[in-house]
């Protein structure tokens, strides 16, 4: 095994330098000593400068530098017998700790005062090396393959970018309040792409001569579910009185509106469809080869690529695998549409079946499929389940008597981080245990003056029974914030 952290490194020095930093040069000097742990750093100062940097010492592999791949690519376990080792250091970089060649700072993703006036990071691909589904076809400036990572969580970053551009298209600015609304967004970006394909598949099915596809068009449940998806806002409200939603004021729950209920049902149907579509297209085609399936994010990237390039590829990947294969259906477009609609039919069977019995009691009424019955958060305590939240030692009982966790809006890779397994297909598979640890918005306004607000998922005390144990949790669940004191003389009412 090889790991950059096996060397002595100096990350603490980074923060000691930043504690006294006065400008961007000081920030860069501190960043040189953050040697291990890939991080995304955002910089802003009162002079109006903004910047984004990635950190970590990223080794250069001998085979990639020679322009090829020796054996398995670097995102798999490599053979360790030579030919694809890390190169010894030849061009030491400022502050370098490890004894291997690393990418120089100018090749690491970064931007200073970008022309657009903003940058976005949500663990997305910062410079687009994987957007074509191939992380190994970029070249370094002096030669060799430029490799950073096999894939990224691009959905949240894409949604944030979209929302910022919408704000700029209005009055040309993004305010403090605008940024807080963006942080609280629960729209599903993948649904914006995939739902139109489902709708188009049903339209094609009505006109098709293929009996398998025509049968799906005659399925009442499929037609009803497709109509719900067509009217859906792509947002994910809980749709239940016990659910915490961003529209609820200061942690106080409001009854859901009819529109919220409708959007909630559509969110449930789509989320279960997503898992069935991944299983029917990606997992089923890879199973005969005995290879591990990609994670949810990479699976969706692959599905998007297959649909976007369908006219050219007919659903056949670079591997030669026909991912839209369906026995007895000769036409490639019909096979694609069969799998889009068959996944929807399978999702409805799942929702009415034993896997969702705990949430929906076997109901076949699509109006019962409320998102808040599935999407629930539990903050696990490492020492004792009785200290999980809920129940928080009795301080925060479960809102639902028959299901664990706290129902809340959000979903897979929403900006308001609340993701779950993309392949989820049972009542408790949509639960999650992490989210924004510090929902922070800050605005530098003058030297020594930063106005900031945040929200914390719990309280400032970890002792059950104390006043500040979970007192902040309700407002965190509804995306409400409190002002942060930056200095002992701060006026928090300002």
N, C-alpha and C positions, 0 to 999 in steps of 0.2 A: 504493500500500500504506500501511496505517497500523498502528502497533504501539506499545503503551504503553512499550516499552523504548527508543523513539527519544528520549525525554526523559532528562535526568540523574536517576538514582535513587540510593537510599541504603541498599540492603540490608545492607551491611557494618555500618552504624550499628546496625541491629537487633541483631546479635550482640554488638557492643560493650556495648550496654545490658544485654542478657541476661546477659553475663558477670558483671555486678554486681547482677543483679536479686535482690530480697529477698522479693517478694510478687507477687500477681496484677496490681496496678496497674503495677508496673515492667514486667511482661511485656506488658501492653497497650500501654504507652508505646513499647516496642521494636517491637511489631507494626505500629504506625502508619507505620514507615519501611520496611517490607518492601513495596515498591511494585510490583514486576514478578515474575511467576511465581506461578501459582495453587498454593498449598500448603495442606495440612491440618496443623494444629498441635495437639498434645495437651499439656496443662498439668496438673501435679500438684505439690502441695507438702506439707510435713510437717504442716501444720495440717489436712490432710484435704480441701482444696479440689481439685476437678478441673474442667477446662474444655476446650472444643474451639473452635477458631477457623479460619476460612478467611482467606487473605490474597490480596492483589493489588488493584490499582486497576482496577475493572471499569467500562468506559465505558457511558454511557447513550446509546442511539441515538435520533435525532430521530423516526423513524417509530414505533418501539415506544413512545416516551414519548407520542406522539399517539394511541396506542391501536390501531395497525394495522401492517401489514407492507408496505413499499413495495418491490415487486419480490421478489427471492429473500430468504428469511429469513437471519438473520445467521450461520447455520452453513454457508452456501454463499458462494462468491465473489460479492460484490455489485457493482452496475454502476458505482459511483463517480461518477455524474453528478449527485448531489444527491438529497435526499429521504430518504436513510437514513444520513446522516453522524453522527459523534459530536457531541453538543452541546457548545458551549463551556462552560467552568466557570461556574456560577452560584451554587453553594453549596459553597465550598471546605471540604474535610474536614481534620481534624487531620493534619499531616504530609504533605499531598497534594503530589505531584510533577508530574503531568501536567496540561496546561492544558485539560482536558476535564471535563465533569460525570461524576462517578462515583457508584456506589452508596455510601451512607453505611454506616459500620460496623454500625449496628443492622439493616440489611437484608442484610448478608452472613451466611451460615449460621454460627451459633455457639450454644453453650450453656455455662452456668456452673452447676456443681452440679445437674445434671439430677435430677428427682424419682426416676427409676429407679435412681439410684445409679451409673450407668455410661453411657458412650457408646461407639460403635463407629465406626471409619472404616477402610474398605478400598477407598478411591477410589470409594465408592458415592454415590448421590444423598443428600446430607446432610439435605435438607428435603422431598424427595418431589415436586419440580416436574416430574419426567418419568415418574412411576410410571404415569400413564394413557397413556403413549406420545405425549404432546403437551407439548413444552417451552414453548409460547407461550400457554397459557391461564391463566396466573396474573397477578394484578394487584399493582402496587405500592401501598403504603398511601395515597399521595396521588394515585393515578391513573397510568395508563400500564402497559404490559405488563412484567411482572417476568421477565427472562430471565437465566439463568446459563449454561446449557450444553445441547447437544442430547441428551446421554445420558451415562451413567456405567457404571462397572464394578460393578454392584450385587451380583454373585453372592457374592464373598468376604465382603462386609460382612454379607449375609444369613446366611451360614453361621456367622460369628463370633457374631452376635447370638443365633442359635439355640443355640449351644454354651454361651454365657454364661448364658442363661436356664435351660438344663438344669442347670448347676452351681448356680445360685441356688435352683432348685426342690428341690435336695437339702438341704444343710445351711445354705443361705442365704448362703454366702460363695464367693468365687473366690480361691483361693490362688495363690501364686507358681508352684507346680508345675502347678496347673490351667491357668494362663495359658500355660505352656510347652507343655502338651499341645494347647491350642487352636491355638497357632502352628504345630504340626506336623501339623494335621489335613489329610487328603487325601480327604475325602468330596466327591462331586460334587453340588452343590446342584441344578444343572439336571436331573440324572438323577432326583432325587427328584420333580420335576414331570413330566418327559416319559415316564419308564418306565411309570407307571400308564396313560398313554394308549396306549402300545404294547400292553400286556397287554389292555386293554379292546378295542382294535381286533381282536385275534385272537379274543377271545370273540364279538364281533359277527360276525366273518367266518364262524365255525362256524354261525351261525344265519341268515346272509344268503342271499337268493335271487339276489344279483348274481353272475354267473359270474366276473367279474374278481376280486372279493373272495373268493369261494369257492376259486378256484384258489390264492390265497396261503395260505389255511387248510390246504390239502392239501400244501403244500411242507414236506417234512421238516426242511430246514435252518431255515426260518423258525420252525417249531414248537420245535425244539431250542433255537435262540437265544433265543426268548421265554421258555422255561423257565429258561434260565441267567440271564436278566435278572430273572426273578421271584424267584430265590433270592439275588440279588446284594446285598451290604451297601452298595453305592454307594461303596465305598472302592476305592483304586487301587494295590494292591501290585504289585511287579514280577513276582512269580511265577517268578523264575529264580534259580539259585544265584549268578549274577554281579551281581544287582541289589542296590542300596542301598535299604533300607526303614527307616522310622522305628523298627521293632521291633528292628533290629540294634543291639547294644550297642557304643557308643564306636567306631563305624566298622568293627567286625568283622562280617563277613557270616555269616548263618545260612541253612541250607537252607530253602526255602519249605515251609510246611505245605500239606496238601491244600486247606484252606479258602482260603489265600492264592492258590493256583493257580486255584481256581474263581473267586474274585473278580477275579483278574488277567484271565482269559479274558473274563469279562463286561464288564470295563472296556474291553477292546479292542473288543469287538463294539459296545458303546454309543458309543464315541468315533468309530468309523467310521460308524455309523448317523447320528450327529449331523450329520456333514458332508454325508451324502447327503440327509438331510431338509431341511437348509438349501438345498441346491442344487435339490432337486425342488420345493420350495414357494416360496421367496423368489426365488432366482436365475432359475429357469425362467419365472416369471411376469413378472419385470421385464425380461428379455432383449428382448422385442419392442419395448420403449419406448426402448432404448438408454441407460438411466440407470445410473449406478454403483450397485452393490449395497452395502448397509450392511455394516459390519464384523460380526465374529462375535457380539459382545455385543449389538449392536442387533438383529441378525437373530434371536437367541434371544428377545429382548424382544418382537419382533413376532410370532414363532411362539407364544409364551406368550399374548399378547393374543388371537390368532386362536382358540386352543383354549379359552381362558377365556370368550370371548364368543360361542362357536359357536352356542348356542341362539338368540341374537338376530341374529347376522350371517350365519350359514351359511357362514362362511369368507370373506366379502366385506369387504375393508378399506375404510377411509374414502375411499380413492382410487377405489372402484368396481371394483377388480380382484378376481376370484374366485381366491384363492390356492390353493384345493384343487380346481382344475379338472382333470378327467380325462375324456378322450374316451370316449364309450360307456357312461359310468356316470351314470345320471340322478339318483340320490339324493345330496344334499349330504353326509349323514353317511357314506354308503358311499364317496364320493370322498375324504373325509378319512381314513377307515380304510385305503383302498387306498394312499394316499401314505405313511401311517405304516408299513405293512407292506412296501410296495414299496421303501421306503428301507432296511428291514432286509434284504430279499432282495438288493438292490443292494450293501449293505455286505458280505454274505457272498461275493458274486461278486467283489468287489474284493479281499477278503482272500485268496481262492484264486487270484487272477489275477496278471498280470505286474507290476502296480504294487506288490505286496507280496512279490514273488519273493525279494528280498534278505532279508526278515525271516522268511518262513514257507515259502519253497521251493515255492510252489504247492499246499500242503497244503489238503485240504478237511476235515480233522479239526479241529473247533472247539477241541478241547483243546490244540492247538498254538499258539493265538493268545494268547501271553503278552504282557502289557502292557509288560514291561521290554524286549522286543525292539523296541518302537516308541518308548517315552518315554525319551529320552536327552538328556543335557545336554552341551554343548560350550561351554567358556568361550573365546571367540575373542580372540586377541591382536591388537592393531592393527598390529603391526610384522611378524610372521612366523608363518606357520601352524605351524612347528615348536614355537612357544611356546604354542600353544593347549593347553588342558587338557581332555582328554588330547591329546597325550602328555606335555606339560609338559617338553619337552626330555629325555624318558626317565624323568622322576621319577614319572610317573603314567601307565603304559601303558593303552591302551584295554582295559577288562575283556572285551569281546567281540571275538574275532579277526576276525569277518566283518562287523561293523557299527561305524560311528564313534560316539563319545560314551560317556557313562557312564550305564548304565540306573539309573533311580531312580523312586520312587513319586511320586504327584501327578498333575496333569493340568490341564485347562482350568479356570482361575479357582478352583483350590483355595486354601484358606487358606495352606497352605505353597506360596507362589507358584512355579509351575512350568508356566505356561500355554503353549499352542501354538496354531496356526491352527485355528479351529473348523471350517474346511472341509477339514481335512487328509484326504488319500485316497491316500497312498503311504508307503512304508517310512520315508523320512527326513523326512516332513512333520510328524511329532509331536515332533521335536527342539526344544529351546529353548536359549537362551544367556544367560538372566538368571534371577535369583531373589532371595531375601532377601540384601541386601548386609550387613545387620546384624540378625541375629535376636535382638533385644534384649527383655529383660524387666527392669523396674526397680521397686523398691518403696521409697518414702521412709519411713524409720522414725523419724527424729529429726532435729533441726537438724544439718545437715552430715553426715548419715548416710543414704546411698542404697545399698541392696543391689541389685546388678544382675548379670545374666549375659548372655552373647551367644554367637554363633557366626559365624565368618567363612569365606567361600567360597574358601579358599586358604591363605595364610599371611601373616606380617607382613613377609616379604622378597619382592621381585620378581626376585631374582637366582637363576637356575638353579644348582643345586649347593649352595646354602647350606642350612643346617639348617632354617631357618624358611620355606622357599620354598612348599611345598604341604602342610606338616605338619598343618594344621588341616582340610584338605578332607574326609578320611573322616568325621570327626565332624560336619561340616556336612551331609554327605549323609545321615547317619542322625539328624539333629536333636538332637545332643548339644552341650552348651554348656560354657563355662568362665566362672569368675567374673571380673568386671571391677573393676580397682582404680580407685576414685574419688578416692583421696587417697594421698599417699606413706606415710601411717601406717596404711593399711587392712590389716587382717588377712584375707587371702584365704581362710583356713580357716573364717572365721566364717559 
